[in-house]
Amino acid sequence: MDIAPETEESAEAPVRRRWFGDRQVLKRIVLAVLAVLLLPYVLIFLYLLPFIHPVSTLMLRDFVLLRGYDRQWVSIDDVAPVLVQSVMMSEDGQYCFHGGVDWGEMRMLVEDTLQGQETRGGSTIPMQTAKNLFLWNSRSFIRKGLELPLAVASDFVWSKRRLMEIYLNIAEWGPGIYGIEAAAQHHFKVPAAKLTRRQASLLAVSLPNPIDRNAGKPGRGLRRLAGVIERRAQGSGDYIKCIYD
């Protein structure tokens, strides 16, 4: 009787089915991960359209948690040039000259980290924009690894002017306060187009920590930093030509 071969074949069938089932599940997981990784690059091209007003991941968080937020999109043409100058001098003085990442700064950051020294942020405006639009806030090498190519792609696809416009409209300037128009109204009761040089410098130096640094009620340290940025902004003509020339 040939019972044994049939028994072996019937025993192997469930194993094969499980293997193929596990392979299909793994394939779906891989495809889902790839879709998540590629979505930001699709959105970068979508955000080329001037009538698209992107929102940040922090804004989405506040919306999902029912906290609410204040953001009024404003064209960069309706932002006081002194604000743009101040932000560039405070956050990314080489904005017009690099391709999304300041590799010299990144090299020094890595060297300081490897030596166990305290490090600066090292983030350019394109890097901060990519983080705000697509990633999360906490520091990690994983986030930084995702952030770098997104910053390069954003800087390559968008004009410097469009990139700055998006950044100024998604940056956080206080709890639930996003974008320069809401920030100007909240802290100084004026539209972004009417900001003075001192107000602009106070807003610029509050950006690294807008929860603790209140531009509308600055302490002595914040006023001192604002004075430094105000002086730098006054002499920033050659550094901002990619925005206004």
C-alpha positions as CSV (number, residue, x, y, z in Angstrom):
1,M,0.0,0.0,0.0
2,D,1.3,3.5,-0.9
3,I,-0.1,5.3,2.2
4,A,3.2,6.8,3.4
5,P,4.0,9.1,0.4
6,E,0.4,10.5,0.5
7,T,0.8,11.2,4.2
8,E,4.1,13.1,3.7
9,E,2.5,15.2,0.9
10,S,-0.5,16.1,2.9
11,A,1.7,17.1,5.9
12,E,3.8,19.4,3.7
13,A,0.8,21.2,2.2
14,P,0.0,23.3,5.3
15,V,3.7,24.2,5.7
16,R,3.7,25.5,2.1
17,R,0.5,27.5,2.6
18,R,1.9,29.1,5.8
19,W,5.1,30.0,4.0
20,F,3.3,31.6,1.1
21,G,1.0,33.3,3.5
22,D,3.9,34.7,5.6
23,R,5.6,35.8,2.4
24,Q,2.5,37.7,1.3
25,V,2.2,39.5,4.6
26,L,5.9,40.4,4.5
27,K,5.5,41.7,1.0
28,R,2.5,43.9,2.0
29,I,4.5,45.3,5.0
30,V,7.5,46.1,2.7
31,L,5.2,47.9,0.2
32,A,3.5,49.8,2.9
33,V,6.8,51.0,4.3
34,L,8.0,52.0,0.8
35,A,4.8,53.9,0.2
36,V,5.3,55.9,3.5
37,L,8.9,56.7,2.6
38,L,8.0,57.8,-0.9
39,L,4.9,59.9,0.0
40,P,6.9,62.9,1.1
41,Y,8.7,63.1,-2.2
42,V,5.4,63.0,-4.1
43,L,4.2,65.8,-1.8
44,I,7.3,67.9,-2.5
45,F,6.2,68.0,-6.2
46,L,2.6,68.7,-5.2
47,Y,3.7,71.6,-3.0
48,L,5.2,73.3,-6.1
49,L,1.7,74.6,-6.8
50,P,1.4,78.1,-5.2
51,F,-2.2,77.6,-4.2
52,I,-1.3,74.6,-2.1
53,H,-0.8,75.6,1.6
54,P,1.0,72.7,3.3
55,V,0.5,71.9,7.0
56,S,3.1,70.6,9.4
57,T,3.0,67.3,11.4
58,L,2.7,69.4,14.6
59,M,-0.4,71.1,13.1
60,L,-1.8,67.7,12.2
61,R,-1.1,66.5,15.8
62,D,-2.9,69.5,17.3
63,F,-5.9,68.9,14.9
64,V,-6.1,65.2,15.8
65,L,-5.9,65.9,19.5
66,L,-8.6,68.6,19.2
67,R,-6.3,71.3,20.5
68,G,-6.9,73.6,17.7
69,Y,-4.3,76.0,16.2
70,D,-4.0,79.4,14.6
71,R,-2.4,79.6,11.2
72,Q,-3.1,82.2,8.5
73,W,-1.3,81.5,5.3
74,V,0.4,84.6,3.8
75,S,2.4,85.1,0.6
76,I,6.0,85.9,1.1
77,D,5.2,89.2,-0.8
78,D,3.2,90.1,2.3
79,V,5.9,89.4,4.8
80,A,8.2,92.3,5.9
81,P,11.6,91.8,4.3
82,V,13.2,92.5,7.7
83,L,11.6,89.3,9.0
84,V,13.0,87.2,6.2
85,Q,16.5,88.8,6.8
86,S,16.3,88.2,10.5
87,V,15.2,84.6,10.1
88,M,18.0,83.8,7.6
89,M,20.6,85.5,9.8
90,S,19.4,83.6,12.9
91,E,18.6,80.2,11.4
92,D,20.7,79.7,8.2
93,G,23.1,82.4,7.1
94,Q,24.2,80.3,4.1
95,Y,20.6,79.7,2.9
96,C,21.1,81.1,-0.6
97,F,24.4,79.3,-1.2
98,H,23.9,75.6,-0.1
99,G,21.8,72.9,-1.7
100,G,19.6,72.1,1.2
101,V,22.3,70.9,3.6
102,D,25.4,72.8,4.8
103,W,27.8,69.9,4.6
104,G,30.6,71.8,6.4
105,E,28.3,72.3,9.4
106,M,27.2,68.7,9.3
107,R,30.8,67.4,9.2
108,M,31.6,69.5,12.3
109,L,28.4,68.3,14.0
110,V,29.4,64.7,13.4
111,E,33.0,65.3,14.7
112,D,31.7,67.0,17.8
113,T,29.2,64.2,18.4
114,L,31.9,61.5,18.1
115,Q,34.1,63.4,20.5
116,G,31.3,63.6,23.0
117,Q,31.1,67.4,22.9
118,E,27.9,69.4,23.2
119,T,26.6,70.0,19.7
120,R,24.7,72.8,18.0
121,G,21.6,72.0,15.9
122,G,23.3,72.2,12.5
123,S,19.9,72.3,10.7
124,T,19.4,74.5,7.7
125,I,16.1,76.0,6.8
126,P,15.4,73.3,4.2
127,M,16.1,70.7,6.8
128,Q,13.8,72.3,9.3
129,T,11.1,72.6,6.7
130,A,11.4,68.9,5.8
131,K,11.2,68.0,9.5
132,N,8.2,70.2,10.1
133,L,6.4,68.9,7.0
134,F,7.1,65.2,7.1
135,L,8.9,64.0,10.2
136,W,8.8,64.4,14.0
137,N,10.5,66.6,16.5
138,S,12.6,64.4,18.9
139,R,16.3,64.1,18.0
140,S,17.5,60.8,16.6
141,F,19.9,59.6,14.0
142,I,17.0,57.9,12.2
143,R,15.1,61.2,11.8
144,K,18.2,63.0,10.7
145,G,18.9,60.3,8.1
146,L,15.4,60.7,6.7
147,E,15.6,64.5,6.9
148,L,18.8,65.0,4.8
149,P,17.6,63.6,1.5
150,L,14.2,65.3,2.0
151,A,16.0,68.6,2.5
152,V,18.1,68.2,-0.6
153,A,15.0,67.2,-2.7
154,S,13.0,70.2,-1.4
155,D,15.8,72.6,-2.2
156,F,16.2,71.1,-5.6
157,V,12.5,71.1,-6.6
158,W,11.4,74.3,-5.0
159,S,12.8,77.8,-5.6
160,K,14.5,79.4,-2.6
161,R,11.6,81.8,-2.5
162,R,8.9,79.1,-2.4
163,L,10.9,77.2,0.2
164,M,11.1,80.2,2.5
165,E,7.4,80.9,2.0
166,I,6.5,77.4,3.1
167,Y,8.9,77.5,6.1
168,L,7.6,80.8,7.4
169,N,4.0,79.6,7.1
170,I,4.5,76.3,9.0
171,A,7.1,77.3,11.7
172,E,5.9,77.3,15.3
173,W,6.0,80.6,17.2
174,G,4.2,79.5,20.4
175,P,1.7,77.0,21.6
176,G,-0.8,76.5,18.8
177,I,0.7,79.5,16.9
178,Y,1.9,78.5,13.4
179,G,3.1,80.7,10.6
180,I,4.4,84.3,10.6
181,E,1.1,86.0,10.1
182,A,-0.4,84.3,13.2
183,A,2.8,85.0,15.1
184,A,2.9,88.7,14.2
185,Q,-0.7,89.1,15.2
186,H,-0.4,87.1,18.4
187,H,2.8,88.7,19.7
188,F,2.7,92.2,18.4
189,K,-0.9,92.8,17.1
190,V,0.3,93.7,13.6
191,P,0.3,91.9,10.3
192,A,3.5,90.2,9.1
193,A,3.9,93.0,6.5
194,K,4.2,95.6,9.2
195,L,6.8,94.0,11.5
196,T,9.6,96.3,12.6
197,R,13.2,95.3,12.6
198,R,13.2,94.8,16.3
199,Q,10.0,92.7,16.3
200,A,11.4,90.6,13.4
201,S,14.6,89.9,15.3
202,L,12.7,88.9,18.4
203,L,10.6,86.5,16.4
204,A,13.6,85.1,14.6
205,V,15.6,84.3,17.8
206,S,12.5,82.7,19.4
207,L,12.3,80.0,16.7
208,P,14.7,77.4,18.2
209,N,12.4,77.2,21.3
210,P,9.1,79.0,20.7
211,I,7.5,77.5,23.7
212,D,10.0,78.9,26.2
213,R,11.1,81.9,24.2
214,N,8.2,84.4,24.1
215,A,8.9,87.0,21.4
216,G,6.1,89.3,22.7
217,K,7.5,89.2,26.3
218,P,11.2,88.8,25.9
219,G,13.6,88.5,28.8
220,R,17.0,90.1,28.9
221,G,18.8,87.2,27.2
222,L,16.3,87.1,24.4
223,R,16.6,90.9,23.9
224,R,20.4,90.6,23.7
225,L,20.2,87.8,21.1
226,A,17.7,89.9,19.1
227,G,20.1,92.8,19.1
228,V,22.8,90.6,17.6
229,I,20.5,89.3,14.9
230,E,19.2,92.8,14.2
231,R,22.7,94.1,13.5
232,R,23.4,91.1,11.3
233,A,20.2,91.5,9.3
234,Q,21.1,95.1,8.6
235,G,24.2,94.0,6.7
236,S,22.7,90.9,5.0
237,G,22.3,92.3,1.5
238,D,24.4,89.8,-0.3
239,Y,23.0,86.9,1.7
240,I,19.4,87.3,0.7
241,K,19.6,87.9,-3.1
242,C,18.0,84.5,-3.8
243,I,14.8,85.8,-2.2
244,Y,14.6,89.3,-3.5
245,D,16.7,89.5,-6.8
